[in-house]
Amino acid sequence: MNASESWAERLNAHCRCVGLDVPGFDAAFDLRGLDTMQRDVLLTERPHLFSETMVFVSPEQVASMQATIAAIEKVMALPGWQSQVLVDAPETAQRATHARGVFMGYDFHLCAGEPRLIEVNTNAGGAYLAALLTKSQQACCAEVEPLMRTPVDIRGIEARWLDMFRTEWRLERGDAPLKHVLIVDEVPTSQFLYPEFLLFRDLFARNGIRASIAGPEELLWRDGTLWHEGAPVDLVYNRLTDFYFESAASAALRAAWLGGAVVVSPNPRAHALYADKRHLVRLSDAAFLAGIGLDAASVAQLARAVPATRAVSEGVADELWSRRRDYFFKPATGFGGRAAYRGDKLTRRVWGEILVGDYVAQTFAPPAQRRIDARGETADLKFDVRAYVYGGAVQLFVARLYSGQTTNFRTPGGGFAPVFVTPTP
């Protein structure tokens, strides 16, 4: 462990600074189209969405996470990878597209100070909220002020996000004007991150682009066009967890996507390439990666960063059960930590469900911890670090503090927290 890493770890273990500038944070929402009543209702209903503290990482940890992301982006571009993972993918994932996919999410645990990639998500939520949170920080003491440096420059990040969506559009439609963006999720107003939908709608509207929010069942496929409330839809910002548009509610969106009538980002092909949890088996297999043509440096980076992962099957059931404490079990098509289990918490009943489900067993990489003051008491919360990525470039890092098996936004003192990088000694 070098000096800068130990510094970040010591700060996480002992610094209990509160950095959130509450008036400034409220003003950030006001300036982006959410009036005081909307903001108060939305945030009161989500009391553990934001933490008041901050998380520290070292320059070496940042460099390692960026190197892991770069290596995976190389893997995704290899014909050998695409032919392997798309062979059994659903029809909607077979359609080729130039769109890259907005807000790729790379989630890391800082395991003994070293970043371990836990999973990749194609519709990672929370970026807008995390950016406002990060911008609304203030030093509560002179010692902390020089440490409040973001790992990547987030000045002008909203303009870069807008350009990101416009880039997705240009990659598919060239110079045609982008007129209407639709943010789609199941029952949007009930979604935990619904405040973010409102922020994005306002961002588009402030820049002359019509923006709407809708559930998939509100869309209409007619005459070769996708419609919402009488207006044709150009681009769908997709927040659905119906990743392949297989539900009846997604029928119109599915038809429009397969017909090439709408740009969708992120889309089913991106999910099939990046986010199926079974990919963790291949991404942790150095021989496989070398065999499909990945360069040696990238193979070595992923060998360090991706915990060894195995497919769960009857053939290895006895071995995995006997060594269950070494693993974290995840459903292949799961999201948000749902139906995921620490091996040392498993019961025989749950184990039976895992065996008949489609699961992977990932070598357990324990998360780092952050000491906080919550409700007048000191607590050590776990945290992960999420990188929001577009086209291989990291746009923002954020931490998520929690207690329990997985991130949950139900922990007092937990929630999104800004990430700051300690200076190089």
Secondary structure as GFF3:
##gff-version 3
##sequence-region A 1 425
A	DSSP	alpha_helix	3	14	.	.	.	ID=ss1
A	DSSP	alpha_helix	22	30	.	.	.	ID=ss2
A	DSSP	alpha_helix	36	44	.	.	.	ID=ss3
A	DSSP	beta_strand	55	57	.	.	.	ID=ss4
A	DSSP	alpha_helix	59	77	.	.	.	ID=ss5
A	DSSP	alpha_helix	79	86	.	.	.	ID=ss6
A	DSSP	alpha_helix	91	94	.	.	.	ID=ss7
A	DSSP	beta_strand	104	111	.	.	.	ID=ss8
A	DSSP	beta_strand	114	121	.	.	.	ID=ss9
A	DSSP	alpha_helix	127	135	.	.	.	ID=ss10
A	DSSP	three_ten_helix	145	147	.	.	.	ID=ss11
A	DSSP	alpha_helix	157	173	.	.	.	ID=ss12
A	DSSP	beta_strand	180	184	.	.	.	ID=ss13
A	DSSP	three_ten_helix	188	190	.	.	.	ID=ss14
A	DSSP	alpha_helix	194	206	.	.	.	ID=ss15
A	DSSP	beta_strand	210	214	.	.	.	ID=ss16
A	DSSP	three_ten_helix	216	218	.	.	.	ID=ss17
A	DSSP	beta_strand	220	222	.	.	.	ID=ss18
A	DSSP	beta_strand	225	228	.	.	.	ID=ss19
A	DSSP	beta_strand	231	232	.	.	.	ID=ss20
A	DSSP	beta_strand	235	238	.	.	.	ID=ss21
A	DSSP	three_ten_helix	248	250	.	.	.	ID=ss22
A	DSSP	alpha_helix	251	258	.	.	.	ID=ss23
A	DSSP	beta_strand	263	265	.	.	.	ID=ss24
A	DSSP	alpha_helix	268	274	.	.	.	ID=ss25
A	DSSP	alpha_helix	279	283	.	.	.	ID=ss26
A	DSSP	alpha_helix	286	291	.	.	.	ID=ss27
A	DSSP	alpha_helix	296	305	.	.	.	ID=ss28
A	DSSP	beta_strand	309	311	.	.	.	ID=ss29
A	DSSP	three_ten_helix	314	316	.	.	.	ID=ss30
A	DSSP	alpha_helix	317	322	.	.	.	ID=ss31
A	DSSP	three_ten_helix	324	326	.	.	.	ID=ss32
A	DSSP	beta_strand	327	331	.	.	.	ID=ss33
A	DSSP	beta_strand	341	342	.	.	.	ID=ss34
A	DSSP	three_ten_helix	343	345	.	.	.	ID=ss35
A	DSSP	alpha_helix	348	356	.	.	.	ID=ss36
A	DSSP	beta_strand	359	363	.	.	.	ID=ss37
A	DSSP	beta_strand	368	374	.	.	.	ID=ss38
A	DSSP	beta_strand	377	390	.	.	.	ID=ss39
A	DSSP	beta_strand	393	402	.	.	.	ID=ss40
A	DSSP	beta_strand	415	421	.	.	.	ID=ss41
###
